[in-house]
């Protein structure tokens, strides 16, 4: 499994903790930054991580900003990506098992480092369960496909 990670300046301290956690688990990481506290536009980072996941270059993605909301909205704009904002372990587990979310977002101003590590552990250990959720995820994918085809036809 290869993980794409990224954050804005507000998320940097928490992303440093998560990056160390992934290294301890020997999980390869593609780091899209940031690496300083200089202000950045988080959509640039969110799109880069989401595109790495959508293209298959990375299996999953982790995005962190102040609340996690902006990164989640941004990542979900990329066709083929299902991003979930998670601030507890149950939501992280359900994001994978029920929704097959390949991207998780978190808010560094909302949760602390130990909870973030627990959330990431649960999310990494969880797999899509399929079953009753499979048709719902298929419908989400169909929405992506419909809008992707409309954009392509317009071009």
C-alpha positions as CSV (number, residue, x, y, z in Angstrom):
1,X,0.0,0.0,0.0
2,X,1.3,3.5,-1.0
3,X,-0.2,6.5,0.8
4,X,-0.3,10.1,-0.6
5,X,-0.2,12.7,2.1
6,X,-0.6,16.4,2.2
7,X,-1.7,19.4,4.4
8,X,-1.8,23.1,4.6
9,X,0.2,25.1,7.1
10,X,-2.5,24.5,9.8
11,X,-2.2,20.7,9.4
12,X,1.6,20.5,9.3
13,X,2.2,19.6,13.0
14,X,-0.4,16.8,12.8
15,X,0.8,15.5,9.4
16,X,4.3,15.2,10.9
17,X,2.9,12.9,13.5
18,X,1.0,10.8,10.9
19,X,4.0,10.7,8.6
20,X,6.1,9.3,11.4
21,X,3.4,6.7,12.2
22,X,3.4,5.5,8.6
23,X,7.2,5.2,8.6
24,X,7.0,3.1,11.7
25,X,4.6,0.8,9.9
26,X,6.9,0.7,6.9
27,X,4.1,2.2,4.7
28,X,5.5,4.0,1.6
29,X,4.5,7.6,1.5
30,X,4.3,10.2,-1.4
31,X,4.5,13.5,0.4
32,X,2.8,16.5,-1.4
33,X,3.7,18.9,1.4
34,X,3.6,21.4,2.9
35,X,6.9,21.6,4.8
36,X,6.7,25.0,6.3
37,X,4.2,27.2,8.1
38,X,4.0,29.6,5.2
39,X,0.4,30.0,4.1
40,X,-0.7,28.0,1.1
41,X,-3.9,27.4,-0.8
42,X,-5.1,24.0,0.5
43,X,-7.1,23.2,-2.6
44,X,-3.7,22.9,-4.5
45,X,-2.6,20.2,-2.0
46,X,-6.0,18.5,-1.9
47,X,-6.2,18.1,-5.6
48,X,-2.6,16.8,-5.9
49,X,-3.3,14.1,-3.3
50,X,-6.7,13.2,-4.7
51,X,-5.3,12.9,-8.3
52,X,-2.5,10.6,-7.1
53,X,-5.2,8.3,-5.6
54,X,-7.6,8.6,-8.6
55,X,-4.8,7.8,-11.1
56,X,-3.7,4.7,-9.1
57,X,-0.3,6.1,-8.3
58,X,-1.2,5.8,-4.6
59,X,-3.7,3.5,-3.0
60,X,-5.0,5.9,-0.4
61,X,-4.6,9.5,0.7
62,X,-4.5,11.5,3.9
63,X,-5.2,15.2,3.9
64,X,-5.1,17.5,6.9
65,X,-6.0,21.2,7.3
66,X,-7.5,23.2,10.1
67,X,-10.9,21.5,10.2
68,X,-10.5,18.9,7.5
69,X,-13.6,20.3,5.8
70,X,-12.0,22.2,2.9
71,X,-9.7,19.3,2.1
72,X,-12.6,16.9,2.0
73,X,-14.7,19.1,-0.3
74,X,-11.7,19.6,-2.6
75,X,-10.7,15.9,-2.7
76,X,-14.3,14.9,-3.5
77,X,-14.2,17.2,-6.6
78,X,-11.8,14.7,-8.3
79,X,-13.7,12.0,-10.2
80,X,-13.2,8.6,-8.7
81,X,-12.3,9.8,-5.2
82,X,-14.4,9.2,-2.2
83,X,-13.0,11.3,0.7
84,X,-14.3,11.2,4.2
85,X,-13.8,13.7,7.1
86,X,-13.2,11.6,10.2
87,X,-12.6,12.8,13.7
88,X,-13.3,9.5,15.5
89,X,-12.4,5.9,14.9
90,X,-15.9,4.7,14.2
91,X,-16.3,7.1,11.3
92,X,-12.9,6.1,10.0
93,X,-13.9,2.4,10.1
94,X,-17.2,3.0,8.4
95,X,-15.7,5.3,5.8
96,X,-13.7,2.3,4.6
97,X,-16.1,-0.6,5.2
98,X,-19.3,1.1,4.0
99,X,-18.1,3.8,1.6
100,X,-14.8,2.5,0.3
101,X,-13.3,5.9,1.0
102,X,-9.7,6.0,-0.3
103,X,-9.0,9.4,1.1
104,X,-9.4,10.5,4.8
105,X,-9.3,14.1,5.9
106,X,-8.8,15.4,9.4
107,X,-8.7,18.8,11.2
108,X,-5.6,19.6,13.1
109,X,-7.5,22.2,15.1
110,X,-10.2,19.7,16.0
111,X,-8.3,16.6,17.1
112,X,-5.0,15.8,18.8
113,X,-2.1,13.6,17.8
114,X,-3.0,10.5,19.7
115,X,-6.6,10.4,18.4
116,X,-5.3,11.1,14.9
117,X,-3.0,8.1,15.1
118,X,-5.8,5.9,16.3
119,X,-8.0,7.1,13.5
120,X,-5.4,6.4,10.9
121,X,-4.7,2.9,12.3
122,X,-8.3,1.9,12.1
123,X,-8.7,3.4,8.7
124,X,-5.6,1.6,7.4
125,X,-6.7,-1.7,8.9
126,X,-10.3,-1.5,7.5
127,X,-11.3,-2.7,4.0
128,X,-14.4,-2.2,2.0
129,X,-17.0,-4.8,3.1
130,X,-19.1,-4.7,0.0
131,X,-22.4,-6.4,0.7
132,X,-25.3,-4.0,1.0
133,X,-22.9,-1.1,0.6
134,X,-21.6,-2.2,-2.8
135,X,-24.7,-1.0,-4.8
136,X,-24.5,2.4,-3.1
137,X,-20.8,2.8,-3.8
138,X,-21.5,1.8,-7.4
139,X,-24.1,4.6,-7.6
140,X,-21.6,7.1,-6.3
141,X,-19.1,5.9,-9.0
142,X,-21.9,6.2,-11.6
143,X,-22.3,9.9,-10.7
144,X,-18.6,10.4,-11.2
145,X,-18.8,8.7,-14.6
146,X,-21.9,10.7,-15.7
147,X,-20.2,14.1,-15.0
148,X,-16.9,13.0,-16.4
149,X,-18.6,12.0,-19.7
150,X,-20.5,15.3,-19.7
151,X,-17.3,17.3,-19.3
152,X,-15.5,15.2,-22.0
153,X,-18.4,15.8,-24.4
154,X,-18.3,19.5,-23.8
155,X,-14.6,19.7,-24.6
